[in-house]
Amino acid sequence: MSEADFETLAQAAIRAASLSINSDEEARLLDECKSTDKLTVKNLYSALVNLALEAAKMNALEGDLAGILDRRLSKEFQQIFLKHFEANVEAIRAQLARISSSGLSRVVEIDWRLDYYVQNNILEHIRRPVYFISLTTQEPDGSLKKVEFQASLEELQDLLGSLKDAANAVKLVKQE
């Protein structure tokens, strides 16, 4: 691959990571890389976008990236990528922060109460515990919202199992 093609590819990848390129322009830039087959261009482009996103997410320093790139790219290609990455890393981080916090509420408080149903107007004797759960969540705009539900012991145990599975999945991702 020529340096000019790699420059175009690196620039497009960094702009894609910072969401500052539209799909038409992206396709045009990828088509400009004529000296290499399309599959190699697409694979390299994908790898550069992922590298830029992961490096920005992990606050990787230039030395860290150079160590990773030493095994994969020539010094000239490394300098080209690092030049574009350093110039756009704040824009990439801003987009990652916007994406990761948009639309998701976070739990800030949990209250619960245990009631014991003895009977109701349909059945004379029920005798079962019911948990009333109240979650206070903070919305992305800062406002607070209450989410309330009731559950049996079995339903709470299912919920707890699902939460443990999710926590384990996060641990596995962090280890990689």
C-alpha positions in Angstrom: 0.0 0.0 0.0 1.3 3.4 -0.9 1.8 6.1 1.8 -0.8 8.3 0.1 -3.4 5.5 0.2 -2.6 4.8 3.9 -2.9 8.5 4.7 -6.4 8.6 3.1 -7.3 5.4 4.9 -6.0 6.6 8.3 -7.8 9.9 7.9 -11.1 8.2 7.0 -10.8 5.7 9.9 -10.1 8.5 12.5 -13.0 10.5 11.1 -15.2 7.5 11.3 -14.2 6.9 14.9 -15.1 10.5 15.7 -18.3 10.3 13.7 -17.3 13.2 11.6 -17.7 11.5 8.2 -20.8 10.5 6.3 -21.2 7.2 4.5 -20.9 8.7 1.0 -17.6 10.4 1.8 -16.4 7.3 3.6 -17.1 5.1 0.5 -15.4 7.7 -1.7 -12.3 7.8 0.4 -12.1 4.0 0.5 -12.4 3.8 -3.2 -9.5 6.2 -3.6 -7.2 3.5 -2.3 -6.4 2.0 -5.7 -3.0 0.4 -5.0 -4.4 -2.3 -2.7 -7.3 -4.8 -3.2 -10.6 -3.9 -1.6 -10.7 -6.7 1.0 -7.3 -5.6 2.4 -8.5 -1.9 2.4 -11.7 -2.8 4.3 -9.9 -5.0 6.8 -7.2 -2.4 7.5 -9.9 0.3 7.7 -11.9 -1.7 10.2 -8.8 -2.4 12.3 -7.8 1.3 12.3 -11.3 2.4 13.4 -11.3 -0.2 16.2 -7.8 0.8 17.3 -8.7 4.4 17.4 -11.9 3.7 19.4 -10.1 1.4 21.9 -7.1 3.7 22.3 -9.4 6.7 23.0 -11.5 4.7 25.4 -8.5 3.5 27.3 -6.7 6.9 27.2 -3.7 5.2 25.5 -0.7 7.3 25.2 1.3 7.7 22.0 4.0 5.4 23.4 1.4 2.7 24.1 0.1 2.9 20.6 3.6 2.9 19.0 4.3 -0.3 20.9 1.2 -2.0 19.5 1.8 -0.6 16.0 5.5 -1.6 15.9 4.6 -5.2 15.2 2.0 -4.3 12.5 3.0 -1.2 10.6 6.1 0.5 9.2 7.4 3.6 11.0 6.0 5.9 8.3 2.5 4.4 8.6 2.7 4.6 12.4 3.5 8.3 12.2 0.7 8.9 9.8 -1.9 7.1 12.0 -0.6 8.8 15.2 -0.7 12.2 13.6 -4.4 11.8 12.7 -5.2 10.1 16.0 -3.6 12.8 18.2 -5.3 15.5 16.3 -8.7 13.9 16.8 -8.5 12.0 20.1 -10.6 14.5 22.0 -13.4 14.4 19.4 -13.4 10.6 19.5 -13.6 10.7 23.4 -16.4 13.2 23.2 -18.4 10.9 20.9 -17.7 7.9 23.1 -18.9 9.8 26.2 -22.0 10.9 24.3 -22.8 7.5 23.1 -22.1 5.7 26.3 -24.3 8.0 28.4 -27.1 8.8 26.0 -30.5 7.3 26.8 -29.4 5.2 29.7 -30.7 5.8 33.2 -28.7 4.8 36.2 -30.0 3.5 39.5 -29.2 5.9 42.4 -31.4 4.4 45.2 -33.2 1.1 46.0 -36.0 0.8 48.5 -37.9 -2.4 49.3 -40.7 -3.7 51.5 -41.9 -7.2 52.3 -45.6 -7.7 52.6 -47.4 -11.0 53.3 -50.6 -11.6 51.5 -53.0 -13.6 53.7 -56.1 -13.5 51.5 -57.7 -11.5 48.8 -61.3 -11.0 47.5 -61.0 -14.0 45.1 -59.3 -16.6 47.2 -59.8 -17.0 50.9 -56.2 -17.9 51.8 -53.1 -17.0 49.8 -50.3 -16.8 52.4 -47.4 -15.8 50.2 -44.8 -13.1 50.6 -44.6 -10.2 48.0 -41.7 -7.8 47.7 -42.4 -4.2 46.7 -39.3 -2.7 45.0 -38.8 1.0 44.3 -35.9 2.1 42.2 -34.9 5.7 41.9 -33.1 6.3 38.6 -31.3 9.4 37.3 -32.0 10.2 33.7 -29.3 11.5 31.3 -30.7 15.0 31.8 -30.2 14.8 35.6 -33.9 14.4 36.5 -34.9 11.6 38.9 -37.6 9.0 38.1 -39.2 6.3 40.3 -39.6 2.8 38.9 -41.7 0.5 41.1 -42.7 -3.1 40.8 -43.7 -6.1 42.9 -42.2 -9.6 42.7 -42.3 -12.9 44.4 -39.3 -14.5 46.0 -38.7 -16.7 42.9 -38.9 -13.6 40.6 -36.4 -11.8 42.7 -34.1 -14.8 42.6 -34.3 -14.8 38.8 -33.6 -11.1 38.7 -30.6 -11.6 41.0 -29.3 -14.4 38.8 -29.6 -12.2 35.7 -27.8 -9.4 37.5 -25.0 -11.7 38.5 -24.7 -13.0 34.9 -24.4 -9.4 33.7 -21.8 -8.5 36.3 -19.7 -11.6 35.3 -20.0 -10.6 31.6 -18.6 -7.1 32.5 -15.7 -8.7 34.4 -14.9 -10.8 31.4 -14.9 -7.8 29.1 -12.7 -5.9 31.5 -10.1 -8.7 31.6 -9.7 -8.8 27.8 
